[in-house]
Amino acid sequence: MSIAAEISRIQTDRNTIRAKLVALGMAQTTDGLDKLAAAVEGIENRGAVSATVQEGDTYTIPKGYHNGSGTVSGVAGGGNYILQSKTVTPTKLQQNVTPDSGYYGLSDVTVAAIPETYQDVSAVTAGAGDVLTGKILVDAAGKVTTGTMPNNGNLSKVLTAEDASYSIPAGYHGGTGTVKVVPEAKSVTPTKAAQTVTAAEGKVLSSVAVAAIPDSYVDTTDADAVAANLLAEKTAYVGGEKITGTMPSNGAVGGSIDGLTTTSVTIPAGHTTGGTVSLSGDIEAALAEI
């Protein structure tokens, strides 16, 4: 026989035994084999119980097993039918209410309310995972269960740029733990190269103050000079680009004219440091005699 089949057979036998013991008021519908075995072990063998009672008396049949051959016989007593009123309180196990000795029977039985310690738990929805580890609950089936919810106490975490998230574990939290960041403000000055601004270890940036562009950096978008406008080997920035001049430096430029054979002096293109253009001496003398 396979293990599964053997387990099924044992479960069927357990259910049969439990159903009988429940009907006899000796067990609960949730009892396992250990409790069922203890209940059966507690049954006493009474054999054949026999008794004779007078009218008005009551004989309490002892608890246990009877083989069916015992008898209880009554003796006529003259019609003294004294009845007894009794009160019982519900318990977890079935009760048999009988009159005390001296009474013929019961006139009534008052069943008290279920004690406050016994509650209707059929509406309970909490399970082991909903209750702290080590704490006890009674589930909807009336079974005592121990909680399994982890007790995480007061968890705390400081987030950083490198560790920017925190996974909160399942379970109970004490309520005073914190998840926080440590802010840091920084300032930078613009430079020709790109800059990456990062927070110090264990902190995150709350703000970055970017200073004004330094005076040495000028907006050159409206400049219109070209290389020919700058002396050779001189540099300037135009539209964000550096240019080198090509204008020749001619130094001091000068010459003379006589008005007859030389009437003009050509000044070369480029930069001059100054100079003069003058009349020749014979022209000056001739003009002076006029």
VOTIVO-738555 format. One record per residue (C-alpha): chain; x, y, z. Coordinates in Angstrom, 1 decimal. Example, Ala and Ser with C-alpha at 12.3 -4.5 7.8 and 13.67 -1.06 7.14 Angstrom:
// residues 2
<pt unit="A" x="12.3" y="-4.5" z="7.8"/>
<pt unit="A" x="13.7" y="-1.1" z="7.1"/>
END
This chain:
// residues 290
<pt unit="A" x="0.0" y="0.0" z="0.0"/>
<pt unit="A" x="1.3" y="3.4" z="-0.9"/>
<pt unit="A" x="2.1" y="6.1" z="1.8"/>
<pt unit="A" x="-0.7" y="8.3" z="0.3"/>
<pt unit="A" x="-3.2" y="5.4" z="0.6"/>
<pt unit="A" x="-2.2" y="4.6" z="4.1"/>
<pt unit="A" x="-2.5" y="8.2" z="5.2"/>
<pt unit="A" x="-6.0" y="8.3" z="3.6"/>
<pt unit="A" x="-7.0" y="5.2" z="5.4"/>
<pt unit="A" x="-5.8" y="6.6" z="8.8"/>
<pt unit="A" x="-7.6" y="9.9" z="8.2"/>
<pt unit="A" x="-10.9" y="8.0" z="7.4"/>
<pt unit="A" x="-10.5" y="5.9" z="10.6"/>
<pt unit="A" x="-9.8" y="9.0" z="12.6"/>
<pt unit="A" x="-12.9" y="10.8" z="11.2"/>
<pt unit="A" x="-15.1" y="7.8" z="12.1"/>
<pt unit="A" x="-13.7" y="7.6" z="15.6"/>
<pt unit="A" x="-14.1" y="11.4" z="16.1"/>
<pt unit="A" x="-17.6" y="11.5" z="14.8"/>
<pt unit="A" x="-18.7" y="8.8" z="17.3"/>
<pt unit="A" x="-16.9" y="10.5" z="20.2"/>
<pt unit="A" x="-18.4" y="13.9" z="19.2"/>
<pt unit="A" x="-21.9" y="12.2" z="19.2"/>
<pt unit="A" x="-21.1" y="10.9" z="22.7"/>
<pt unit="A" x="-20.1" y="14.3" z="23.9"/>
<pt unit="A" x="-16.5" y="13.2" z="24.5"/>
<pt unit="A" x="-14.7" y="15.1" z="21.8"/>
<pt unit="A" x="-14.6" y="18.2" z="19.6"/>
<pt unit="A" x="-14.9" y="18.3" z="15.8"/>
<pt unit="A" x="-11.3" y="19.7" z="15.6"/>
<pt unit="A" x="-9.7" y="17.1" z="17.9"/>
<pt unit="A" x="-6.7" y="15.1" z="16.5"/>
<pt unit="A" x="-5.8" y="11.5" z="17.1"/>
<pt unit="A" x="-3.9" y="12.3" z="20.3"/>
<pt unit="A" x="-7.0" y="13.8" z="22.0"/>
<pt unit="A" x="-9.3" y="11.1" z="20.5"/>
<pt unit="A" x="-7.0" y="8.4" z="21.9"/>
<pt unit="A" x="-7.0" y="10.1" z="25.3"/>
<pt unit="A" x="-10.8" y="10.2" z="25.3"/>
<pt unit="A" x="-11.1" y="6.5" z="24.4"/>
<pt unit="A" x="-8.4" y="5.7" z="27.1"/>
<pt unit="A" x="-10.6" y="7.4" z="29.7"/>
<pt unit="A" x="-13.6" y="5.2" z="29.0"/>
<pt unit="A" x="-14.2" y="2.9" z="32.0"/>
<pt unit="A" x="-15.6" y="-0.6" z="31.6"/>
<pt unit="A" x="-18.7" y="-0.8" z="33.8"/>
<pt unit="A" x="-19.7" y="-4.2" z="32.7"/>
<pt unit="A" x="-23.4" y="-5.0" z="33.5"/>
<pt unit="A" x="-24.7" y="-2.2" z="35.8"/>
<pt unit="A" x="-27.8" y="-3.0" z="37.8"/>
<pt unit="A" x="-29.7" y="-0.9" z="40.3"/>
<pt unit="A" x="-33.0" y="-0.8" z="42.1"/>
<pt unit="A" x="-34.6" y="2.6" z="42.9"/>
<pt unit="A" x="-37.6" y="3.7" z="44.8"/>
<pt unit="A" x="-40.2" y="6.0" z="43.4"/>
<pt unit="A" x="-38.9" y="9.5" z="43.7"/>
<pt unit="A" x="-35.3" y="8.4" z="43.7"/>
<pt unit="A" x="-32.8" y="8.8" z="41.0"/>
<pt unit="A" x="-30.0" y="6.5" z="40.1"/>
<pt unit="A" x="-27.1" y="8.1" z="38.2"/>
<pt unit="A" x="-25.7" y="5.6" z="35.7"/>
<pt unit="A" x="-21.9" y="5.8" z="36.1"/>
<pt unit="A" x="-20.0" y="7.1" z="33.1"/>
<pt unit="A" x="-18.3" y="4.4" z="31.0"/>
<pt unit="A" x="-18.9" y="1.3" z="28.9"/>
<pt unit="A" x="-22.0" y="-0.9" z="29.6"/>
<pt unit="A" x="-22.3" y="-4.4" z="28.1"/>
<pt unit="A" x="-26.1" y="-4.1" z="27.8"/>
<pt unit="A" x="-27.1" y="-6.8" z="30.3"/>
<pt unit="A" x="-27.5" y="-4.5" z="33.3"/>
<pt unit="A" x="-31.0" y="-3.4" z="34.6"/>
<pt unit="A" x="-32.5" y="-0.6" z="36.5"/>
<pt unit="A" x="-35.8" y="-1.5" z="38.2"/>
<pt unit="A" x="-38.2" y="0.7" z="40.2"/>
<pt unit="A" x="-40.1" y="0.0" z="43.4"/>
<pt unit="A" x="-43.5" y="1.5" z="43.7"/>
<pt unit="A" x="-43.6" y="4.0" z="46.4"/>
<pt unit="A" x="-47.1" y="5.5" z="46.7"/>
<pt unit="A" x="-47.2" y="8.3" z="44.1"/>
<pt unit="A" x="-44.8" y="10.8" z="45.7"/>
<pt unit="A" x="-43.8" y="12.4" z="42.4"/>
<pt unit="A" x="-41.5" y="15.2" z="43.6"/>
<pt unit="A" x="-39.8" y="17.0" z="40.7"/>
<pt unit="A" x="-36.6" y="19.0" z="40.8"/>
<pt unit="A" x="-35.8" y="22.3" z="39.1"/>
<pt unit="A" x="-32.2" y="22.6" z="38.0"/>
<pt unit="A" x="-29.8" y="25.2" z="36.4"/>
<pt unit="A" x="-26.7" y="24.4" z="34.3"/>
<pt unit="A" x="-24.0" y="26.4" z="32.7"/>
<pt unit="A" x="-22.9" y="25.5" z="29.1"/>
<pt unit="A" x="-19.4" y="23.9" z="28.9"/>
<pt unit="A" x="-17.2" y="22.8" z="26.1"/>
<pt unit="A" x="-18.3" y="19.2" z="26.5"/>
<pt unit="A" x="-21.8" y="17.8" z="26.4"/>
<pt unit="A" x="-23.7" y="17.5" z="29.8"/>
<pt unit="A" x="-26.4" y="15.1" z="31.0"/>
<pt unit="A" x="-28.7" y="16.8" z="33.5"/>
<pt unit="A" x="-30.4" y="14.4" z="35.9"/>
<pt unit="A" x="-32.4" y="14.9" z="39.1"/>
<pt unit="A" x="-30.7" y="14.4" z="42.4"/>
<pt unit="A" x="-31.5" y="11.6" z="44.8"/>
<pt unit="A" x="-35.0" y="12.0" z="46.3"/>
<pt unit="A" x="-36.6" y="13.5" z="43.2"/>
<pt unit="A" x="-38.7" y="11.5" z="40.8"/>
<pt unit="A" x="-37.7" y="13.7" z="37.8"/>
<pt unit="A" x="-37.0" y="17.2" z="36.6"/>
<pt unit="A" x="-39.6" y="19.9" z="36.5"/>
<pt unit="A" x="-37.5" y="22.2" z="34.4"/>
<pt unit="A" x="-33.9" y="22.8" z="33.4"/>
<pt unit="A" x="-32.6" y="26.4" z="33.1"/>
<pt unit="A" x="-29.6" y="26.7" z="30.8"/>
<pt unit="A" x="-27.6" y="29.8" z="31.6"/>
<pt unit="A" x="-26.1" y="32.0" z="29.0"/>
<pt unit="A" x="-22.8" y="31.0" z="27.5"/>
<pt unit="A" x="-20.0" y="32.4" z="29.8"/>
<pt unit="A" x="-18.2" y="35.5" z="28.5"/>
<pt unit="A" x="-15.0" y="33.5" z="28.3"/>
<pt unit="A" x="-16.7" y="31.5" z="25.5"/>
<pt unit="A" x="-17.1" y="33.6" z="22.4"/>
<pt unit="A" x="-18.6" y="32.9" z="19.0"/>
<pt unit="A" x="-15.4" y="32.9" z="16.9"/>
<pt unit="A" x="-17.0" y="32.0" z="13.5"/>
<pt unit="A" x="-16.5" y="35.5" z="12.2"/>
<pt unit="A" x="-12.8" y="35.6" z="13.0"/>
<pt unit="A" x="-10.7" y="36.4" z="9.9"/>
<pt unit="A" x="-7.3" y="36.7" z="11.5"/>
<pt unit="A" x="-4.8" y="34.0" z="10.8"/>
<pt unit="A" x="-1.3" y="33.2" z="12.1"/>
<pt unit="A" x="0.3" y="35.7" z="9.7"/>
<pt unit="A" x="-1.9" y="38.5" z="11.0"/>
<pt unit="A" x="-0.7" y="38.1" z="14.6"/>
<pt unit="A" x="2.7" y="38.8" z="16.1"/>
<pt unit="A" x="5.1" y="35.9" z="16.6"/>
<pt unit="A" x="4.5" y="34.3" z="20.0"/>
<pt unit="A" x="1.1" y="35.7" z="20.5"/>
<pt unit="A" x="-2.0" y="33.4" z="20.7"/>
<pt unit="A" x="-5.3" y="33.7" z="18.8"/>
<pt unit="A" x="-8.3" y="31.5" z="18.3"/>
<pt unit="A" x="-9.2" y="31.1" z="14.7"/>
<pt unit="A" x="-12.7" y="30.8" z="13.1"/>
<pt unit="A" x="-12.7" y="27.0" z="13.7"/>
<pt unit="A" x="-12.0" y="27.5" z="17.4"/>
<pt unit="A" x="-8.4" y="26.3" z="17.1"/>
<pt unit="A" x="-5.7" y="27.9" z="19.2"/>
<pt unit="A" x="-3.0" y="29.2" z="16.9"/>
<pt unit="A" x="0.3" y="30.9" z="17.4"/>
<pt unit="A" x="1.0" y="34.1" z="15.4"/>
<pt unit="A" x="3.9" y="34.2" z="12.9"/>
<pt unit="A" x="4.0" y="37.9" z="12.0"/>
<pt unit="A" x="7.7" y="39.1" z="12.4"/>
<pt unit="A" x="8.3" y="41.9" z="14.9"/>
<pt unit="A" x="10.6" y="44.3" z="13.2"/>
<pt unit="A" x="10.7" y="46.8" z="16.0"/>
<pt unit="A" x="11.7" y="50.4" z="14.9"/>
<pt unit="A" x="13.4" y="50.2" z="11.6"/>
<pt unit="A" x="15.5" y="53.2" z="10.4"/>
<pt unit="A" x="17.3" y="54.0" z="7.2"/>
<pt unit="A" x="19.2" y="57.0" z="5.8"/>
<pt unit="A" x="19.0" y="57.2" z="2.0"/>
<pt unit="A" x="21.9" y="58.4" z="0.0"/>
<pt unit="A" x="22.5" y="59.0" z="-3.7"/>
<pt unit="A" x="24.2" y="55.6" z="-4.0"/>
<pt unit="A" x="21.5" y="53.9" z="-2.0"/>
<pt unit="A" x="18.4" y="55.8" z="-2.9"/>
<pt unit="A" x="15.7" y="53.3" z="-2.1"/>
<pt unit="A" x="14.7" y="51.0" z="0.9"/>
<pt unit="A" x="12.5" y="47.9" z="0.8"/>
<pt unit="A" x="10.3" y="47.8" z="3.9"/>
<pt unit="A" x="10.2" y="44.2" z="5.2"/>
<pt unit="A" x="6.9" y="42.5" z="5.9"/>
<pt unit="A" x="5.8" y="42.5" z="9.5"/>
<pt unit="A" x="5.1" y="44.7" z="12.5"/>
<pt unit="A" x="6.7" y="48.1" z="12.9"/>
<pt unit="A" x="7.0" y="50.0" z="16.2"/>
<pt unit="A" x="6.0" y="53.3" z="14.7"/>
<pt unit="A" x="9.1" y="55.4" z="15.7"/>
<pt unit="A" x="11.5" y="54.2" z="12.9"/>
<pt unit="A" x="12.4" y="56.7" z="10.2"/>
<pt unit="A" x="13.5" y="56.7" z="6.5"/>
<pt unit="A" x="15.2" y="60.0" z="5.8"/>
<pt unit="A" x="17.7" y="61.8" z="3.7"/>
<pt unit="A" x="20.5" y="64.2" z="4.9"/>
<pt unit="A" x="20.2" y="67.3" z="2.6"/>
<pt unit="A" x="23.3" y="69.3" z="1.4"/>
<pt unit="A" x="23.5" y="72.6" z="-0.4"/>
<pt unit="A" x="26.4" y="73.3" z="-2.8"/>
<pt unit="A" x="27.6" y="76.1" z="-5.0"/>
<pt unit="A" x="29.7" y="76.1" z="-8.2"/>
<pt unit="A" x="31.3" y="78.7" z="-10.5"/>
<pt unit="A" x="30.9" y="78.1" z="-14.3"/>
<pt unit="A" x="34.0" y="77.0" z="-16.1"/>
<pt unit="A" x="34.9" y="76.3" z="-19.7"/>
<pt unit="A" x="34.6" y="72.6" z="-19.1"/>
<pt unit="A" x="31.4" y="70.8" z="-18.0"/>
<pt unit="A" x="31.1" y="70.1" z="-14.3"/>
<pt unit="A" x="29.2" y="67.3" z="-12.4"/>
<pt unit="A" x="28.0" y="68.3" z="-9.0"/>
<pt unit="A" x="27.6" y="65.5" z="-6.5"/>
<pt unit="A" x="26.7" y="65.2" z="-2.8"/>
<pt unit="A" x="29.1" y="64.2" z="-0.2"/>
<pt unit="A" x="29.0" y="60.6" z="1.1"/>
<pt unit="A" x="25.8" y="59.9" z="3.0"/>
<pt unit="A" x="24.0" y="63.0" z="1.8"/>
<pt unit="A" x="21.8" y="64.1" z="-1.1"/>
<pt unit="A" x="21.7" y="67.5" z="-2.8"/>
<pt unit="A" x="19.0" y="69.9" z="-1.7"/>
<pt unit="A" x="20.2" y="72.7" z="-4.0"/>
<pt unit="A" x="23.0" y="73.8" z="-6.2"/>
<pt unit="A" x="23.9" y="77.5" z="-6.4"/>
<pt unit="A" x="25.5" y="78.3" z="-9.8"/>
<pt unit="A" x="27.5" y="81.6" z="-9.5"/>
<pt unit="A" x="27.4" y="84.2" z="-12.3"/>
<pt unit="A" x="29.8" y="83.8" z="-15.2"/>
<pt unit="A" x="33.2" y="85.3" z="-14.3"/>
<pt unit="A" x="34.1" y="88.7" z="-15.8"/>
<pt unit="A" x="36.9" y="87.0" z="-17.8"/>
<pt unit="A" x="34.2" y="85.2" z="-19.7"/>
<pt unit="A" x="32.4" y="87.6" z="-22.1"/>
<pt unit="A" x="29.5" y="87.0" z="-24.4"/>
<pt unit="A" x="31.0" y="87.4" z="-27.9"/>
<pt unit="A" x="27.9" y="86.7" z="-29.9"/>
<pt unit="A" x="27.7" y="90.4" z="-31.2"/>
<pt unit="A" x="31.4" y="90.7" z="-32.2"/>
<pt unit="A" x="31.8" y="91.1" z="-36.0"/>
<pt unit="A" x="35.6" y="91.3" z="-36.5"/>
<pt unit="A" x="37.4" y="88.9" z="-38.9"/>
<pt unit="A" x="41.0" y="87.9" z="-39.2"/>
<pt unit="A" x="41.8" y="90.7" z="-41.6"/>
<pt unit="A" x="40.7" y="93.2" z="-39.0"/>
<pt unit="A" x="43.4" y="92.1" z="-36.5"/>
<pt unit="A" x="47.1" y="92.5" z="-36.6"/>
<pt unit="A" x="49.0" y="89.4" z="-37.7"/>
<pt unit="A" x="49.6" y="87.0" z="-34.8"/>
<pt unit="A" x="47.1" y="88.8" z="-32.5"/>
<pt unit="A" x="44.1" y="86.9" z="-31.3"/>
<pt unit="A" x="40.5" y="87.6" z="-30.3"/>
<pt unit="A" x="37.2" y="85.8" z="-29.7"/>
<pt unit="A" x="34.3" y="86.3" z="-32.1"/>
<pt unit="A" x="31.0" y="84.3" z="-31.7"/>
<pt unit="A" x="32.7" y="82.0" z="-29.2"/>
<pt unit="A" x="35.5" y="81.1" z="-31.6"/>
<pt unit="A" x="39.1" y="82.2" z="-31.3"/>
<pt unit="A" x="40.6" y="83.9" z="-34.4"/>
<pt unit="A" x="44.2" y="84.9" z="-35.3"/>
<pt unit="A" x="44.7" y="88.2" z="-37.1"/>
<pt unit="A" x="46.2" y="88.5" z="-40.6"/>
<pt unit="A" x="46.5" y="92.3" z="-41.0"/>
<pt unit="A" x="50.1" y="93.2" z="-41.8"/>
<pt unit="A" x="52.0" y="95.7" z="-39.6"/>
<pt unit="A" x="53.7" y="98.2" z="-42.0"/>
<pt unit="A" x="55.4" y="100.3" z="-39.3"/>
<pt unit="A" x="56.0" y="104.0" z="-40.3"/>
<pt unit="A" x="55.0" y="104.8" z="-43.9"/>
<pt unit="A" x="56.1" y="107.9" z="-45.7"/>
<pt unit="A" x="57.2" y="109.4" z="-49.0"/>
<pt unit="A" x="57.6" y="112.7" z="-51.1"/>
<pt unit="A" x="56.0" y="114.1" z="-54.2"/>
<pt unit="A" x="57.4" y="116.8" z="-56.6"/>
<pt unit="A" x="54.2" y="117.6" z="-58.3"/>
<pt unit="A" x="55.7" y="117.0" z="-61.7"/>
<pt unit="A" x="57.1" y="113.6" z="-62.1"/>
<pt unit="A" x="55.8" y="112.2" z="-58.7"/>
<pt unit="A" x="52.4" y="113.2" z="-57.9"/>
<pt unit="A" x="51.2" y="110.4" z="-55.4"/>
<pt unit="A" x="52.5" y="108.0" z="-52.8"/>
<pt unit="A" x="50.8" y="104.5" z="-52.4"/>
<pt unit="A" x="50.1" y="103.5" z="-48.8"/>
<pt unit="A" x="50.1" y="99.7" z="-48.5"/>
<pt unit="A" x="47.2" y="97.9" z="-46.9"/>
<pt unit="A" x="47.6" y="97.1" z="-43.2"/>
<pt unit="A" x="48.5" y="98.9" z="-40.0"/>
<pt unit="A" x="50.9" y="101.8" z="-39.9"/>
<pt unit="A" x="52.5" y="103.5" z="-37.0"/>
<pt unit="A" x="52.3" y="106.9" z="-38.8"/>
<pt unit="A" x="54.6" y="108.7" z="-41.2"/>
<pt unit="A" x="54.5" y="111.7" z="-43.5"/>
<pt unit="A" x="54.1" y="112.5" z="-47.2"/>
<pt unit="A" x="56.0" y="115.7" z="-48.2"/>
<pt unit="A" x="56.8" y="117.9" z="-51.2"/>
<pt unit="A" x="60.4" y="117.6" z="-52.5"/>
<pt unit="A" x="62.8" y="120.5" z="-51.8"/>
<pt unit="A" x="63.0" y="122.0" z="-55.3"/>
<pt unit="A" x="59.2" y="122.2" z="-55.4"/>
<pt unit="A" x="59.1" y="123.9" z="-52.1"/>
<pt unit="A" x="61.7" y="126.5" z="-53.3"/>
<pt unit="A" x="59.9" y="127.2" z="-56.5"/>
<pt unit="A" x="56.6" y="127.7" z="-54.7"/>
<pt unit="A" x="58.4" y="130.0" z="-52.3"/>
<pt unit="A" x="59.5" y="132.4" z="-55.2"/>
<pt unit="A" x="56.1" y="132.7" z="-56.6"/>
END
